[in-house]
Amino acid sequence: MAAEAPPEDDSPEQDAREHDSPEDDAQGGRPPKGDPGEDRPVVGTTLRRRSAARIVGALVVVALVAACAWLGYLVWSDHREDELRRTATEDATRLVVQLASYDHTDVDANIEAVVAEATPEFADRYREVSEGLRELLTSGQGTSAGTVTHAGVQSVDIERAVVLVFLDQEVTNVTVPDGRVDASRMVVTLVRDGDRWLLDAAELA
């Protein structure tokens, strides 16, 4: 009867594998194998944070652009209103001087100068009144030179302006050959026509 062969000894490699525990993997040389999916939540969170940062940055840029646009509009609006006030004051001053100045030797020239810078409605009213005064001015040899001492805008927008004007008139006629100065206040209404103001109303205040 043949002798039984002795059992083969375990190889060193097998012994090493058998004796290597998970703790040895964690504490010893080899790191434990992790699940590749464990890093994915971190990557996803980072991407979400970057996306949120981009959105916040874009919103900040939009807000800054809107603020700059609004500031620019306010500056432009203030400048436009200042310009309207300036031109309304200048034109009201000139138109009132024109309205308050006349010479009996050339009444027609005075009338035409006024209506040339008036609205059609005011021009019609002024012609009617002036025709009634023509004979009185001629027979009385009346003259007048108007001077505006002060003018201030009461209200103004892109279509209409109301200006308070303080006026001195140096008047001469047959009854006061040496002349006299009449002081008055007038409320003048102007209407915007393109790049100029037209006289729409002038009333004593």
KELOGU-593488 format. One line per field, with one value per atom (N, C-alpha, C): residue number from 1; atom name; x, y, z negated. Coordinates in steps of 0.02 Angstrom, whole numbers, plus 32768, in hexadecimal, padded with zeros to 4 digits. Layout:
num (NUM,...)
atomo (CA,...)
east (X,...)
north (Y,...)
up (Z,...)
// end
This chain:
num (1,1,1,2,2,2,3,3,3,4,4,4,5,5,5,6,6,6,7,7,7,8,8,8,9,9,9,10,10,10,11,11,11,12,12,12,13,13,13,14,14,14,15,15,15,16,16,16,17,17,17,18,18,18,19,19,19,20,20,20,21,21,21,22,22,22,23,23,23,24,24,24,25,25,25,26,26,26,27,27,27,28,28,28,29,29,29,30,30,30,31,31,31,32,32,32,33,33,33,34,34,34,35,35,35,36,36,36,37,37,37,38,38,38,39,39,39,40,40,40,41,41,41,42,42,42,43,43,43,44,44,44,45,45,45,46,46,46,47,47,47,48,48,48,49,49,49,50,50,50,51,51,51,52,52,52,53,53,53,54,54,54,55,55,55,56,56,56,57,57,57,58,58,58,59,59,59,60,60,60,61,61,61,62,62,62,63,63,63,64,64,64,65,65,65,66,66,66,67,67,67,68,68,68,69,69,69,70,70,70,71,71,71,72,72,72,73,73,73,74,74,74,75,75,75,76,76,76,77,77,77,78,78,78,79,79,79,80,80,80,81,81,81,82,82,82,83,83,83,84,84,84,85,85,85,86,86,86,87,87,87,88,88,88,89,89,89,90,90,90,91,91,91,92,92,92,93,93,93,94,94,94,95,95,95,96,96,96,97,97,97,98,98,98,99,99,99,100,100,100,101,101,101,102,102,102,103,103,103,104,104,104,105,105,105,106,106,106,107,107,107,108,108,108,109,109,109,110,110,110,111,111,111,112,112,112,113,113,113,114,114,114,115,115,115,116,116,116,117,117,117,118,118,118,119,119,119,120,120,120,121,121,121,122,122,122,123,123,123,124,124,124,125,125,125,126,126,126,127,127,127,128,128,128,129,129,129,130,130,130,131,131,131,132,132,132,133,133,133,134,134,134,135,135,135,136,136,136,137,137,137,138,138,138,139,139,139,140,140,140,141,141,141,142,142,142,143,143,143,144,144,144,145,145,145,146,146,146,147,147,147,148,148,148,149,149,149,150,150,150,151,151,151,152,152,152,153,153,153,154,154,154,155,155,155,156,156,156,157,157,157,158,158,158,159,159,159,160,160,160,161,161,161,162,162,162,163,163,163,164,164,164,165,165,165,166,166,166,167,167,167,168,168,168,169,169,169,170,170,170,171,171,171,172,172,172,173,173,173,174,174,174,175,175,175,176,176,176,177,177,177,178,178,178,179,179,179,180,180,180,181,181,181,182,182,182,183,183,183,184,184,184,185,185,185,186,186,186,187,187,187,188,188,188,189,189,189,190,190,190,191,191,191,192,192,192,193,193,193,194,194,194,195,195,195,196,196,196,197,197,197,198,198,198,199,199,199,200,200,200,201,201,201,202,202,202,203,203,203,204,204,204,205,205,205)
atomo (N,CA,C,N,CA,C,N,CA,C,N,CA,C,N,CA,C,N,CA,C,N,CA,C,N,CA,C,N,CA,C,N,CA,C,N,CA,C,N,CA,C,N,CA,C,N,CA,C,N,CA,C,N,CA,C,N,CA,C,N,CA,C,N,CA,C,N,CA,C,N,CA,C,N,CA,C,N,CA,C,N,CA,C,N,CA,C,N,CA,C,N,CA,C,N,CA,C,N,CA,C,N,CA,C,N,CA,C,N,CA,C,N,CA,C,N,CA,C,N,CA,C,N,CA,C,N,CA,C,N,CA,C,N,CA,C,N,CA,C,N,CA,C,N,CA,C,N,CA,C,N,CA,C,N,CA,C,N,CA,C,N,CA,C,N,CA,C,N,CA,C,N,CA,C,N,CA,C,N,CA,C,N,CA,C,N,CA,C,N,CA,C,N,CA,C,N,CA,C,N,CA,C,N,CA,C,N,CA,C,N,CA,C,N,CA,C,N,CA,C,N,CA,C,N,CA,C,N,CA,C,N,CA,C,N,CA,C,N,CA,C,N,CA,C,N,CA,C,N,CA,C,N,CA,C,N,CA,C,N,CA,C,N,CA,C,N,CA,C,N,CA,C,N,CA,C,N,CA,C,N,CA,C,N,CA,C,N,CA,C,N,CA,C,N,CA,C,N,CA,C,N,CA,C,N,CA,C,N,CA,C,N,CA,C,N,CA,C,N,CA,C,N,CA,C,N,CA,C,N,CA,C,N,CA,C,N,CA,C,N,CA,C,N,CA,C,N,CA,C,N,CA,C,N,CA,C,N,CA,C,N,CA,C,N,CA,C,N,CA,C,N,CA,C,N,CA,C,N,CA,C,N,CA,C,N,CA,C,N,CA,C,N,CA,C,N,CA,C,N,CA,C,N,CA,C,N,CA,C,N,CA,C,N,CA,C,N,CA,C,N,CA,C,N,CA,C,N,CA,C,N,CA,C,N,CA,C,N,CA,C,N,CA,C,N,CA,C,N,CA,C,N,CA,C,N,CA,C,N,CA,C,N,CA,C,N,CA,C,N,CA,C,N,CA,C,N,CA,C,N,CA,C,N,CA,C,N,CA,C,N,CA,C,N,CA,C,N,CA,C,N,CA,C,N,CA,C,N,CA,C,N,CA,C,N,CA,C,N,CA,C,N,CA,C,N,CA,C,N,CA,C,N,CA,C,N,CA,C,N,CA,C,N,CA,C,N,CA,C,N,CA,C,N,CA,C,N,CA,C,N,CA,C,N,CA,C,N,CA,C,N,CA,C,N,CA,C,N,CA,C,N,CA,C,N,CA,C,N,CA,C,N,CA,C,N,CA,C,N,CA,C,N,CA,C,N,CA,C,N,CA,C,N,CA,C,N,CA,C,N,CA,C,N,CA,C,N,CA,C,N,CA,C,N,CA,C,N,CA,C,N,CA,C,N,CA,C,N,CA,C,N,CA,C,N,CA,C,N,CA,C,N,CA,C,N,CA,C,N,CA,C,N,CA,C,N,CA,C,N,CA,C,N,CA,C,N,CA,C,N,CA,C,N,CA,C,N,CA,C,N,CA,C,N,CA,C,N,CA,C,N,CA,C,N,CA,C)
east (802B,8000,802C,801D,8047,803C,8074,806E,804C,8025,8000,8030,8026,8052,803E,8070,8060,803D,8012,7FED,801E,8011,803C,8034,806F,806E,8052,8030,8017,8052,804A,807F,8082,80BC,80C1,808D,8080,8050,800B,7FF9,7FB7,7FB2,7FE9,7FE9,7FE1,8003,8000,7FB9,7F99,7F55,7F25,7F30,7F04,7F0B,7F49,7F55,7F49,7F42,7F34,7EEA,7EDD,7E97,7E86,7E46,7E33,7E54,7E5F,7E80,7EC7,7EE7,7F2B,7F2D,7EF9,7EF7,7EF2,7EC9,7EBF,7EFB,7F1E,7F55,7F98,7F9B,7FDB,7FEA,8002,801A,7FE6,7FB6,7F88,7F4A,7F36,7EF7,7EBD,7E86,7E4B,7E2E,7E14,7DF4,7DB2,7DAA,7D6C,7D3D,7D01,7CCF,7CDB,7CE6,7CF2,7CBB,7C7F,7C48,7C47,7C76,7C74,7C87,7CB1,7CC6,7C93,7C62,7C33,7C0A,7BF0,7BCB,7BF6,7C36,7C62,7C69,7C73,7C79,7C38,7C00,7BBF,7BB4,7BC7,7BBF,7BEA,7C28,7C55,7C39,7C1E,7C02,7BC6,7B9C,7B63,7B79,7BAD,7BC6,7BE2,7C06,7C21,7BE9,7BB7,7B7E,7B5A,7B50,7B2F,7B59,7B9C,7BC8,7BC3,7BBF,7BB8,7B76,7B41,7AFF,7B00,7B1D,7B21,7B4B,7B83,7BAD,7B87,7B61,7B3A,7B06,7AE5,7AB2,7AD1,7B0D,7B30,7B3F,7B57,7B66,7B27,7AF0,7AB1,7A9A,7AA1,7A8D,7AB7,7AF8,7B25,7B14,7B07,7AF5,7AB4,7A82,7A42,7A4C,7A75,7A82,7AA4,7AD5,7AF7,7AC7,7A9C,7A6B,7A3B,7A24,79F5,7A17,7A55,7A7B,7A85,7A95,7A9D,7A5D,7A25,79E4,79D6,79E4,79D8,7A02,7A41,7A6E,7A54,7A41,7A27,79E6,79BA,797A,7985,79B3,79C1,79DE,7A0B,7A28,79F4,79C7,7992,7964,7951,7926,7949,7989,79AF,79B1,79BA,79BC,7978,7943,78FF,78F2,7906,78FD,7924,7961,798B,796D,795B,7940,78FC,78D3,7891,7899,78C8,78D4,78ED,791C,7938,7902,78DC,78AA,7870,785B,7826,783C,787A,7894,7893,78AC,78AE,7868,783B,77F8,77D0,77D8,77B5,77CF,7811,782D,7810,780C,77EF,77A6,7781,773A,772E,775A,7750,776F,7790,77B0,778B,777E,775B,776B,775D,7768,772E,770F,76D4,76E4,7725,7737,773A,773C,7740,771E,76DD,76B6,76B7,76B4,76B3,76F1,772B,7769,7767,774B,7745,7717,76DF,76AE,76CD,76EE,770A,7743,7769,779F,7784,774B,772D,770E,76E5,76C1,76F1,772C,775B,7774,7771,7788,7751,7714,76DA,76B5,768E,7663,762D,760F,75DA,75A1,758F,7558,756A,75A7,75BB,75C4,75DE,75E9,75A6,7573,7531,7517,751C,7504,752B,756C,7596,7588,757F,756E,752D,74FC,74BB,74C0,74E5,74ED,7516,754B,7577,7553,7528,7502,74D6,74BB,7491,74B9,74FA,7525,754D,754C,7576,7567,7527,7515,7527,751D,752D,7578,75A1,75E9,7601,75E3,75F8,75E6,75A7,7591,75B2,75C0,75DF,762B,7647,7690,76B1,7694,76AD,76EA,7718,7753,775D,777D,778C,77CB,77F6,7832,7830,782B,7826,786A,7870,78AC,7897,78B1,78A3,78D8,78C1,78EF,78FB,78CC,78D4,78A4,78B9,788D,789E,7869,7873,7840,7857,782B,7801,77C0,7793,7789,7785,777F,7799,77B3,77CC,77CD,77BD,77C6,77D9,77D7,77EF,77BD,7781,774E,773B,773F,7724,774D,7750,7771,7748,7749,7728,775E,7764,779A,777C,7792,777E,77B2,779B,77C8,77B8,77EC,77E5,77FC,77CF,77D9,77D5,7803,7800,77F4,77C3,77B6,77C0,77EC,77F6,77C8,7794,775F,7761,7757,774E,7712,76ED,76B6,76A9,7674,7668,7658,763E,762E,766A,7699,76D6,7713,7720,7757,779B,77A3,77E3,77E8,77B2,77B2,77A7,7795,778D,779E,77AA,77BB,7782,7765,7730,774E,7747,775F,7724,7730,76FA,7719,76EE,7701,76D5,76F3,76CE,76DB,76A6,76AD,76AB,76E1,76E9,76E7,76BE,76BB,76DB,7709,772C,771D,771C,7711,774E,7766,77A1,778F,77B9,77B1,77F6,7804,7847,787C,78AB,78E0,78D5,7898,788B,7849,783F,7801,77D7,7796,7767,773C,772B,7701,76B9,769C,7657,7627,7641,7617,7643,7628,764B,7616,7616,75E3,7604,75E7,75FF,75F1,7621,7619,7611)
north (7FC5,8000,803D,806B,80A7,80D6,80F6,8127,8166,8182,81C0,81FA,8225,8261,8293,82B0,82E3,831F,833E,837A,83B2,83D1,8409,8444,845F,849C,84D7,8502,8540,8569,8587,85B3,85F3,8614,8654,8687,8689,86BA,86AE,866C,865C,866C,865E,866F,86B9,86DE,8728,8740,8722,8738,8725,86E8,86D2,86FB,8712,8737,8782,8798,87E0,87ED,8811,8822,8867,887A,88BF,88F2,88DF,8910,891C,88E3,88EB,8917,8910,893B,8983,8991,89D7,89F3,89C7,89E0,89D4,89A2,898F,89B1,898A,89A8,89BC,8990,899E,89C2,89F7,8A18,89EE,89F1,89CA,89E4,89B5,89C9,89EA,8A27,8A4B,8A44,8A58,8A58,8A95,8A8D,8AC7,8AFA,8AE6,8B16,8B42,8B33,8B5A,8BA3,8BB3,8BF8,8C1F,8C00,8C23,8C58,8C4E,8C84,8CC2,8CBA,8CF4,8D1A,8CF6,8D16,8D3B,8D1A,8D3A,8D79,8D76,8DB2,8DEB,8DDA,8E0E,8E2F,8E06,8E21,8E4E,8E38,8E62,8EA5,8EA3,8EE1,8F10,8EF3,8F1D,8F3B,8F11,8F2A,8F63,8F5A,8F8E,8FCE,8FC5,9000,9026,9000,9021,9047,9029,904B,908A,9085,90C0,90F7,90E2,9113,9135,910D,912A,915A,9148,9175,91B6,91B1,91EE,921B,91FD,9225,9246,9220,923D,9276,926D,92A2,92E0,92D6,9310,9335,930F,932E,9355,9337,9359,9399,9394,93CF,9407,93F4,9426,9445,941B,9436,9466,9455,9480,94C1,94BD,94F9,9525,9505,952C,954E,952B,954A,9586,957F,95B6,95F3,95E7,961E,963F,9614,9630,9656,963B,965C,96A0,96A1,96E0,9713,96FC,9729,9743,9716,972B,975F,9754,9784,97C7,97C5,9803,9829,9804,9824,9841,981D,9837,9876,9877,98B2,98EE,98E0,9917,9935,990A,9924,9944,9928,9947,998C,9994,99D6,9A08,99F2,9A1F,9A32,9A01,9A10,9A39,9A2B,9A53,9A9B,9AA5,9AEA,9B0F,9AEE,9B0E,9B1B,9AEA,9AF2,9B28,9B2E,9B62,9BA7,9BAD,9BED,9C00,9BCF,9BD9,9BED,9BCD,9BDB,9C20,9C35,9C74,9CB1,9CA5,9CDC,9CEA,9D29,9D3D,9D85,9D96,9DDB,9DED,9E26,9E39,9E44,9E4D,9E59,9E18,9DDF,9DA0,9D69,9D6F,9D40,9CFA,9CF8,9CB6,9C8D,9CAD,9C88,9C6B,9C90,9C76,9C3A,9C3F,9C07,9BC8,9BD0,9B96,9B76,9B9E,9B82,9B55,9B69,9B41,9B01,9B07,9ACC,9A99,9AAF,9A81,9A4C,9A5C,9A2D,9A1C,9A18,9A08,99CC,99AC,9977,9995,996F,998B,99AA,998C,99A6,99EB,99F0,9A30,9A64,9A50,9A7E,9A9D,9A73,9A8E,9AC0,9AAF,9ADD,9B1E,9B19,9B55,9B83,9B67,9B90,9BB6,9B92,9BB2,9BEC,9BE2,9C17,9C51,9C40,9C75,9CA1,9C83,9CAB,9CDE,9CCA,9CF8,9D31,9D25,9D58,9D81,9D6C,9D8D,9DD8,9DEA,9E31,9E58,9E39,9E5B,9E68,9E37,9E3F,9E74,9E75,9EA5,9EEC,9EF5,9F39,9F51,9F24,9F38,9F38,9F24,9F22,9EF9,9EC0,9E96,9E6D,9E69,9E3E,9E1B,9DE2,9DBD,9D93,9D93,9D69,9D3E,9CFD,9CCF,9CB5,9CAD,9C90,9C5E,9C22,9BEF,9BF3,9BFD,9C02,9BBE,9B91,9B4F,9B1F,9AE0,9AAC,9A6A,9A45,9A04,99D2,9995,9960,9945,9944,9926,98DC,98C8,9881,9877,983B,982C,97E1,97CD,9789,978C,9753,9753,9773,9783,97A0,97E8,97FA,983A,9857,989A,98BB,98F8,9905,9941,996A,99A9,99D3,9A14,9A26,9A66,9A9A,9AD1,9B04,9B47,9B69,9BAC,9BDD,9C0B,9C36,9C80,9CA6,9CEF,9D08,9D35,9D53,9D9F,9DB8,9E00,9E19,9E3C,9E50,9E9B,9EAE,9EF5,9EFB,9F32,9F43,9F8E,9FA5,9FEE,A008,9FDD,9FF4,9FF2,9FC6,9FC2,9FC3,9FFE,A002,9FF2,9FFF,9FEF,9FA6,9F83,9F3B,9F2A,9EED,9ED2,9E87,9E6B,9E23,9DFF,9DD0,9DA6,9D61,9D4E,9D0B,9CDB,9C9F,9C6C,9C27,9BF8,9BB1,9B8C,9B5F,9B38,9AEE,9AC7,9A7E,9A6A,9A4E,9A3D,99F1,99DB,9993,9988,9958,9947,98FF,98F3,98AF,989C,985F,9848,9837,9850,9842,9831,97F1,97DD,97F1,981B,9831,9878,9892,98D6,98D7,990F,991B,994F,9943,9973,9991,99D1,99F4,99DD,99C4,99AA,99D4,99F7,9A22,9A51,9A8D,9ABF,9AE6,9ADF,9AFF,9B25,9B5F,9B85,9B60,9B61,9B3C,9B6D)
up (8000,8000,8000,802F,8037,7FFE,7FEA,7FB3,7FCA,7F9C,7FAE,7FAF,7FE0,7FE6,7FB2,7F92,7F5F,7F7D,7F57,7F73,7F82,7FB9,7FCE,7F9F,7F8D,7F63,7F8A,7F65,7F87,7F9E,7FD8,7FF3,7FCB,7FCC,7FA7,7FBE,7FFF,8018,7FFC,7FF8,7FDE,7F95,7F6F,7F28,7F1E,7F49,7F41,7F4D,7F81,7F90,7F58,7F3B,7F06,7EC8,7EBB,7E7D,7E84,7EC0,7ECB,7EBD,7E89,7E78,7E92,7E92,7EA6,7E7B,7E38,7E0D,7E24,7E3A,7E53,7E90,7EBA,7EF6,7EE2,7EAE,7E9A,7E77,7E4D,7E25,7E45,7E6F,7E8B,7ECC,7EF9,7F37,7F67,7F76,7FAC,7F92,7FB3,7FA0,7FB5,7F8F,7FA2,7FE2,8008,8047,8039,8052,8047,8081,8076,80AC,80D8,8119,8146,8143,8130,812E,80F1,80C0,8083,808F,80C1,80D0,80F7,8113,813E,811B,80DE,80BD,80B2,80A4,809B,80DB,8112,8154,8165,8159,8168,813F,80FF,80D4,80ED,8101,811B,8159,8186,81C4,81B5,8185,8173,8156,812D,810F,8145,8174,81AA,81D4,81E2,8209,81E4,81A2,817A,8179,8175,8175,81B7,81EE,822F,8234,821B,821D,81F3,81B6,818B,81AD,81CB,81EE,8227,824D,8285,826B,8233,8217,81FE,81E1,81CB,8206,823D,8278,8293,8297,82AF,8282,8240,8211,821A,8224,822E,826F,82A4,82E4,82DD,82BA,82B0,8287,8253,8229,8250,8279,82A3,82D5,82F2,8323,8301,82C5,82A1,828D,8276,8264,82A1,82DA,8317,832C,8324,8335,8308,82C7,8298,82AA,82BB,82CE,830E,833F,837E,8372,8348,833B,8319,82E8,82C6,82F7,8322,8354,8384,8399,83C7,83A7,8368,8346,833C,832B,8324,8366,839C,83DE,83F1,83E2,83F0,83C7,8388,835E,837A,838E,83A7,83E7,8416,8455,844C,841E,8411,83F4,83C5,83A7,83DB,8404,8437,846A,8482,84B6,8499,845C,843D,8435,8421,841A,845C,8490,84D1,84ED,84E6,8501,84DD,849B,8476,8489,8490,84A7,84EB,8517,8559,8554,8528,851F,8501,84D4,84B0,84D4,850B,852F,8570,857D,85BB,85CC,8609,8621,864F,8642,866A,86B3,86C3,8709,8731,8711,8735,870D,8706,86DE,86FD,8740,8762,8753,8751,8742,86FC,86CD,8689,8686,86AA,86A9,86C8,8701,8724,86FC,86D9,86AF,8679,865C,8627,8642,8677,8690,86B0,86C5,86E3,86B2,8671,863E,860C,8626,85FC,8619,85EF,8607,8633,8660,868B,8662,862B,8602,85E5,85C9,85AD,85E4,861D,8654,866B,8670,8684,8651,8610,85DD,85DD,85E6,85E4,861F,865A,8694,8689,866D,8661,8631,85F9,85C8,85E5,8609,8624,8657,867F,86B0,868D,8654,862E,8610,8602,85E3,8616,8654,8687,868B,8692,8698,8659,861E,85DF,85DA,85ED,85EA,861B,8656,8689,8675,8661,864E,860E,85E1,85A2,85A4,85DF,85E8,85B0,85A5,856E,8580,8552,8558,8515,8518,84DB,84E5,84B3,84B3,8474,847F,8446,842F,83EE,83CF,839A,839F,836D,8336,82F8,82BF,829E,82A5,8287,82A8,82AF,82CA,82A8,8296,8276,828D,8298,82B0,8276,8280,824E,8259,8297,82A8,82EF,82FC,833F,834A,8388,839E,83E7,8409,844E,847E,8467,8493,8481,8441,842C,83F2,83F0,83B9,83A4,8363,8348,8324,8339,8320,8304,82C8,82AA,82BC,82DA,82F4,82D2,82BA,829F,82D5,82E7,8321,830F,832B,832A,8371,8378,83BA,83B5,83DF,83E4,841C,8408,8436,8442,8482,8493,84C1,84BB,84E8,84E1,8500,8501,84BB,8490,844C,841D,842B,8402,8430,844E,847F,8461,8421,8400,83EC,83F1,83E3,839A,8390,834C,834F,8315,8311,82EE,8311,82F5,82E5,82A6,8291,828D,82A3,82A1,829D,828C,828C,82BE,82E2,8314,830B,8311,8313,835C,8373,83BA,83C2,83F1,8401,8444,8446,8484,8497,84D8,84F2,851C,8511,8535,857D,85AB,85F2,860E,8613,8629,85F6,860C,85DE,85C5,85C8,85B1,858A,8566,8541,8566,8567,8585,854E,8557,8528,8530,84F9,84FC,84D2,84A0,8476,844F,8441,8418,83F2,83B0,8387,834E,833E,8305,82C4,8297,8257,821E)
// end
